[in-house]
């Protein structure tokens, strides 16, 4: 029998010092989150674990520090201040390994809060826009509470959960948060064109969200027979499917299918994936498995970063000691692409920050985390061109990276490289 409850009644099951998982990205169940926060006065030491979530994260507010503590598996904008101010913590981990944290009992989940589509005639709900590591949390949690939302798309793939798995179902017919990127700037369009020049027809793409991935996708309109195997995708993919650019016909596994762990975008994207058999949202332990990625043809992994030093070290999760995002799936796909036949791992970034500082630097800021090592990096792209670092020694790397830095910083980079013996 389906057990429906109000948010406040369902959340009574959470006890002090429980570990609570919250569904990822656009699927974060805001009604359940608010009901949990409403119990702040009676709870102590509840640990909240999740990847990036869209929408509010009220549990990280200073007034709730005795009630809740957040361990971020990815530092999103809604928890960034709390992490950097010490009210929350960051767990650095490859995205592909997050499900194992739950399945191996390293981070056992007491209560999982998820948002799902209504049950179908067989009783199965869908995890909708985010299967990623949320599937593992649902499978291993002692108790699962689901917000049932008719506006959640029903997706194909691994995210089908029978309603009997849920301790409570909470009705919540609310719009999903939408993420729309700004139109790319001239700098980002230039980067997009350079990256697109590296993409071969028949390639399998991995990309993220934001202005640079959108600029790349906009530059691929004349390509053919592209495939998608990626941890996430957004609206830009939909247009290329409609244009016949993305077909997946040359993929060796998941042929003709767009394979991903989650999506983030606008209602157009949510409608595209709803009951679409050409889209498969899979467990991120599979999607980001290097052994799977390497079997695909010409995997072209397009990732970004915050800084790159003259030897090719990539800082992507922190600016010095200030946490900014997370390791995510960058290394999973950088390595997988390099092992793929004809694959190309690419780091794409503007040459300067919005303050005009060079993002190609002699040395990373003190305390910066190296997400992609200089042994893994191959292509680095800015608006000024492409540096192929593969097989190059440290001096050759320094010259190649200086050549694609902003012109106003090149002389200083040459001087600093000389001081380093590069």
HUGILIN-V341287 format. One record per residue. RES is the residue in three letters. D_LAST is the distance of its C-alpha to the last C-alpha in whole Angstrom. Layout:
res:RES d_last:D_LAST
res:RES d_last:D_LAST
//
This chain:
res:UNK d_last:70
res:UNK d_last:67
res:UNK d_last:66
res:UNK d_last:66
res:UNK d_last:65
res:UNK d_last:64
res:UNK d_last:61
res:UNK d_last:62
res:UNK d_last:64
res:UNK d_last:61
res:UNK d_last:59
res:UNK d_last:61
res:UNK d_last:60
res:UNK d_last:57
res:UNK d_last:57
res:UNK d_last:55
res:UNK d_last:52
res:UNK d_last:52
res:UNK d_last:49
res:UNK d_last:49
res:UNK d_last:47
res:UNK d_last:47
res:UNK d_last:47
res:UNK d_last:43
res:UNK d_last:42
res:UNK d_last:45
res:UNK d_last:48
res:UNK d_last:48
res:UNK d_last:51
res:UNK d_last:52
res:UNK d_last:56
res:UNK d_last:55
res:UNK d_last:52
res:UNK d_last:54
res:UNK d_last:57
res:UNK d_last:55
res:UNK d_last:54
res:UNK d_last:57
res:UNK d_last:58
res:UNK d_last:56
res:UNK d_last:58
res:UNK d_last:59
res:UNK d_last:56
res:UNK d_last:54
res:UNK d_last:50
res:UNK d_last:50
res:UNK d_last:47
res:UNK d_last:46
res:UNK d_last:43
res:UNK d_last:42
res:UNK d_last:39
res:UNK d_last:39
res:UNK d_last:42
res:UNK d_last:43
res:UNK d_last:46
res:UNK d_last:47
res:UNK d_last:46
res:UNK d_last:48
res:UNK d_last:48
res:UNK d_last:45
res:UNK d_last:46
res:UNK d_last:47
res:UNK d_last:50
res:UNK d_last:50
res:UNK d_last:48
res:UNK d_last:51
res:UNK d_last:52
res:UNK d_last:49
res:UNK d_last:45
res:UNK d_last:42
res:UNK d_last:40
res:UNK d_last:38
res:UNK d_last:36
res:UNK d_last:34
res:UNK d_last:34
res:UNK d_last:36
res:UNK d_last:37
res:UNK d_last:40
res:UNK d_last:39
res:UNK d_last:36
res:UNK d_last:37
res:UNK d_last:39
res:UNK d_last:36
res:UNK d_last:34
res:UNK d_last:37
res:UNK d_last:38
res:UNK d_last:41
res:UNK d_last:40
res:UNK d_last:37
res:UNK d_last:34
res:UNK d_last:34
res:UNK d_last:31
res:UNK d_last:32
res:UNK d_last:31
res:UNK d_last:34
res:UNK d_last:35
res:UNK d_last:36
res:UNK d_last:38
res:UNK d_last:41
res:UNK d_last:41
res:UNK d_last:41
res:UNK d_last:44
res:UNK d_last:46
res:UNK d_last:45
res:UNK d_last:46
res:UNK d_last:43
res:UNK d_last:44
res:UNK d_last:48
res:UNK d_last:49
res:UNK d_last:52
res:UNK d_last:53
res:UNK d_last:51
res:UNK d_last:52
res:UNK d_last:51
res:UNK d_last:53
res:UNK d_last:54
res:UNK d_last:56
res:UNK d_last:60
res:UNK d_last:62
res:UNK d_last:63
res:UNK d_last:66
res:UNK d_last:65
res:UNK d_last:63
res:UNK d_last:60
res:UNK d_last:57
res:UNK d_last:54
res:UNK d_last:51
res:UNK d_last:50
res:UNK d_last:47
res:UNK d_last:45
res:UNK d_last:45
res:UNK d_last:42
res:UNK d_last:42
res:UNK d_last:45
res:UNK d_last:47
res:UNK d_last:46
res:UNK d_last:47
res:UNK d_last:51
res:UNK d_last:51
res:UNK d_last:51
res:UNK d_last:52
res:UNK d_last:55
res:UNK d_last:56
res:UNK d_last:55
res:UNK d_last:57
res:UNK d_last:56
res:UNK d_last:57
res:UNK d_last:58
res:UNK d_last:57
res:UNK d_last:59
res:UNK d_last:56
res:UNK d_last:54
res:UNK d_last:53
res:UNK d_last:54
res:UNK d_last:51
res:UNK d_last:51
res:UNK d_last:49
res:UNK d_last:49
res:UNK d_last:50
res:UNK d_last:54
res:UNK d_last:56
res:UNK d_last:59
res:UNK d_last:61
res:UNK d_last:62
res:UNK d_last:59
res:UNK d_last:59
res:UNK d_last:61
res:UNK d_last:62
res:UNK d_last:61
res:UNK d_last:61
res:UNK d_last:62
res:UNK d_last:59
res:UNK d_last:60
res:UNK d_last:57
res:UNK d_last:54
res:UNK d_last:51
res:UNK d_last:48
res:UNK d_last:46
res:UNK d_last:43
res:UNK d_last:42
res:UNK d_last:39
res:UNK d_last:39
res:UNK d_last:38
res:UNK d_last:35
res:UNK d_last:33
res:UNK d_last:32
res:UNK d_last:28
res:UNK d_last:29
res:UNK d_last:31
res:UNK d_last:28
res:UNK d_last:26
res:UNK d_last:30
res:UNK d_last:30
res:UNK d_last:26
res:UNK d_last:27
res:UNK d_last:30
res:UNK d_last:29
res:UNK d_last:28
res:UNK d_last:31
res:UNK d_last:33
res:UNK d_last:37
res:UNK d_last:38
res:UNK d_last:35
res:UNK d_last:36
res:UNK d_last:34
res:UNK d_last:33
res:UNK d_last:32
res:UNK d_last:33
res:UNK d_last:35
res:UNK d_last:34
res:UNK d_last:33
res:UNK d_last:30
res:UNK d_last:32
res:UNK d_last:35
res:UNK d_last:33
res:UNK d_last:32
res:UNK d_last:36
res:UNK d_last:37
res:UNK d_last:35
res:UNK d_last:36
res:UNK d_last:40
res:UNK d_last:40
res:UNK d_last:39
res:UNK d_last:41
res:UNK d_last:42
res:UNK d_last:39
res:UNK d_last:40
res:UNK d_last:39
res:UNK d_last:38
res:UNK d_last:36
res:UNK d_last:36
res:UNK d_last:38
res:UNK d_last:39
res:UNK d_last:40
res:UNK d_last:42
res:UNK d_last:40
res:UNK d_last:41
res:UNK d_last:45
res:UNK d_last:44
res:UNK d_last:43
res:UNK d_last:45
res:UNK d_last:48
res:UNK d_last:47
res:UNK d_last:47
res:UNK d_last:43
res:UNK d_last:42
res:UNK d_last:45
res:UNK d_last:43
res:UNK d_last:45
res:UNK d_last:42
res:UNK d_last:41
res:UNK d_last:42
res:UNK d_last:43
res:UNK d_last:45
res:UNK d_last:45
res:UNK d_last:47
res:UNK d_last:46
res:UNK d_last:43
res:UNK d_last:42
res:UNK d_last:41
res:UNK d_last:41
res:UNK d_last:42
res:UNK d_last:42
res:UNK d_last:42
res:UNK d_last:43
res:UNK d_last:46
res:UNK d_last:50
res:UNK d_last:49
res:UNK d_last:47
res:UNK d_last:49
res:UNK d_last:52
res:UNK d_last:50
res:UNK d_last:49
res:UNK d_last:53
res:UNK d_last:55
res:UNK d_last:52
res:UNK d_last:52
res:UNK d_last:49
res:UNK d_last:47
res:UNK d_last:47
res:UNK d_last:45
res:UNK d_last:44
res:UNK d_last:43
res:UNK d_last:40
res:UNK d_last:39
res:UNK d_last:40
res:UNK d_last:39
res:UNK d_last:35
res:UNK d_last:36
res:UNK d_last:33
res:UNK d_last:36
res:UNK d_last:37
res:UNK d_last:35
res:UNK d_last:33
res:UNK d_last:37
res:UNK d_last:37
res:UNK d_last:36
res:UNK d_last:33
res:UNK d_last:32
res:UNK d_last:30
res:UNK d_last:28
res:UNK d_last:28
res:UNK d_last:26
res:UNK d_last:25
res:UNK d_last:23
res:UNK d_last:22
res:UNK d_last:18
res:UNK d_last:15
res:UNK d_last:12
res:UNK d_last:9
res:UNK d_last:9
res:UNK d_last:12
res:UNK d_last:15
res:UNK d_last:18
res:UNK d_last:20
res:UNK d_last:23
res:UNK d_last:26
res:UNK d_last:25
res:UNK d_last:24
res:UNK d_last:23
res:UNK d_last:26
res:UNK d_last:28
res:UNK d_last:29
res:UNK d_last:29
res:UNK d_last:30
res:UNK d_last:30
res:UNK d_last:28
res:UNK d_last:31
res:UNK d_last:31
res:UNK d_last:27
res:UNK d_last:26
res:UNK d_last:30
res:UNK d_last:29
res:UNK d_last:25
res:UNK d_last:26
res:UNK d_last:30
res:UNK d_last:28
res:UNK d_last:26
res:UNK d_last:29
res:UNK d_last:31
res:UNK d_last:32
res:UNK d_last:30
res:UNK d_last:29
res:UNK d_last:26
res:UNK d_last:24
res:UNK d_last:23
res:UNK d_last:22
res:UNK d_last:23
res:UNK d_last:23
res:UNK d_last:23
res:UNK d_last:20
res:UNK d_last:22
res:UNK d_last:24
res:UNK d_last:28
res:UNK d_last:27
res:UNK d_last:24
res:UNK d_last:21
res:UNK d_last:18
res:UNK d_last:18
res:UNK d_last:15
res:UNK d_last:13
res:UNK d_last:10
res:UNK d_last:12
res:UNK d_last:15
res:UNK d_last:18
res:UNK d_last:20
res:UNK d_last:22
res:UNK d_last:21
res:UNK d_last:22
res:UNK d_last:20
res:UNK d_last:22
res:UNK d_last:21
res:UNK d_last:18
res:UNK d_last:15
res:UNK d_last:17
res:UNK d_last:20
res:UNK d_last:18
res:UNK d_last:18
res:UNK d_last:19
res:UNK d_last:18
res:UNK d_last:21
res:UNK d_last:21
res:UNK d_last:24
res:UNK d_last:21
res:UNK d_last:21
res:UNK d_last:20
res:UNK d_last:16
res:UNK d_last:17
res:UNK d_last:14
res:UNK d_last:17
res:UNK d_last:16
res:UNK d_last:12
res:UNK d_last:10
res:UNK d_last:7
res:UNK d_last:5
res:UNK d_last:8
res:UNK d_last:9
res:UNK d_last:7
res:UNK d_last:8
res:UNK d_last:12
res:UNK d_last:12
res:UNK d_last:11
res:UNK d_last:14
res:UNK d_last:16
res:UNK d_last:16
res:UNK d_last:19
res:UNK d_last:19
res:UNK d_last:20
res:UNK d_last:16
res:UNK d_last:14
res:UNK d_last:14
res:UNK d_last:13
res:UNK d_last:10
res:UNK d_last:9
res:UNK d_last:9
res:UNK d_last:8
res:UNK d_last:5
res:UNK d_last:5
res:UNK d_last:7
res:UNK d_last:5
res:UNK d_last:4
res:UNK d_last:0
//
